Amino acid sequence: MFYELFDYINAVFNPPGFDVFRFITFRAAAAAITALLISWFVGPRIIAFLRKRQIGESAKLEAPETHLIKAGTPTMGGLIVLTSIVVPVLLWGQLSNTYVWLILLATTMLGGVGFVDDYLKVVRKFPKGLIGEYKIVGQVVVGLIVGGVLYFSPQFEGYNSVTTVPFFKNLVLDFSFFYIPMIIFVITATSNAVNLTDGLDGLAIGTISIAFIAIAIISYASGRVDFSNYLNIIYLPGSGELTVFSAAVLGAGLGFLWYNAYPAQVFMGDTGSLALGGALGVLMVMIKKELLLPILGGIFFAETVSVLIQKAYFKYTKRKYGQGKRVFRMAPIHHHFELLGWPEPKIVTRFYIVAIILAILSLATFKVR
C-alpha cells in the first residue's frame, strides 16, 4: 500500500527523499518495526480478551507434570502474530507481486486451520480439537494452491520445478511432475514440525524468528541479479519482496516473545504454530531452497524425528518383547531434557544457540560448494 502510494508521489511530484521507499531494505526494516509495534499494541488487548473469555490452555497429559501449572494460560495468541505479520506486509510490501500474495494466502489459510483446531479444543472442549485428517486436508489444499501457481504460472517458467542442491555449485534438481506433491509434503511437514516444537515458553517463536533472519537474507539475494550470479544460485525476479515478509515475521516474533517468554502470559496455539511453520515451508519452496530445510530448520527437524523414533521404537519393542520401551524419556525431545532436570529457560536458550548456529551454517552453504 505505502509502496504504491509513495511510488506514485515520487513519479508525479518527485519530492526529495521519497525515492527511499522503493528500496526493499528500507521497507523490510519498516515492516519489522511496524510488526513489533503492532504486536505490542494488540498483544495486551488480545491477551485480556482471551483471559476474560477464559480461553486458556488445558492441562497436557503428554507433557511433564511441571506443565500442570500452565493450565489456564491464554492460548490462541497466534492471532497476535498473524495480525502483526499481515498488516505490515500489506502496508510495506509490493502488492502487485505474486510472491507476496501467495505467502500471505498460505499463511492466513494455515492460521485459519490452526484457529479452528484451537477453537474446537479450547472453546468447544473437544479433547483432540480438529480431527487430524481434516487438518491434513487443509495443509494439502494450501500445498495444491502454492504448487499449482508455482508450477503452472508463466511467470515462473524456466525454473518452475527445479531447486538448488546445497553444497553443489552447479547442480539443480528438477522434480518435474513430482514438484506439487513435494510442495505438499514440505508444507505439511514444516507446519506440523513447528507445531511439535511449540511446547516450551518462547521456544517455537524464538527459533522460527532466527530462521527467518536467514530466509530474509536468502530472499534478498535471490531477487537480485548481481547477488544471485555471485553466489551462483537461481535468480528469481520479484522474490526480493519476500524479504519484507520475512522481516515482518521477525518483528512479529520478537513482539510476541515479549509475552511468550518464560513464564508465558500467552501461548501461540495451533493458530500461530501451523501458520508460521507453513510459512517457513512455503518460503523455502518459493526461493528454491527446500533441500536446505533440514539444516536451517534443524530444530524442528530434530523435534519431529524424536517423535517418530519414539513411536517406532515403542511399537517395535512392544511387538517383539510384549512391552514397549522408549529411546527418550519423553518426546518431543525438549521434554526429554526437561525430565533430565534442565530448567525450561536453559533448554530454550540452548535451543536458540543451536538455531543461530544452524542459520549461520545455512548461509555458509552458499560459499562452501
Buried (B, 14 or more C-beta within 10 A) or exposed (E): EBBEEBBEEBEEEEEEEBEEBEEBBBBBBBBBBBBBBBBBBBBBEBBEBBBEEEBBBEEEEEBBEEBEEBEEBBBBBBBBBBBBBBBBBBBBBBBEBBBBBBBBBBBBBBBBBBBBBBBBBBEEEEEEBBEEEEBBEBBBBBBBBBBEBBBEEEEBEEBBBBBBBBEEEEEEBEBEEEBBBBBBBBBBBBBBBBBBBBBBBBBBBBBBBBBBBBBBBBBBBBBBEEBBEEBEBBBBBBBBBBBBBBBBBBBBBBBBBBBBBBEBBBBBBBBBBBBBBBBBBBBBBBBBBBBBBBBBBBBBBBBBBBBEBBBEBBEEBEEEEEEBEBBBBBBBBBBBBBEEEBEBBEBBBEBBEBBBEBBEBBBEBBEEB
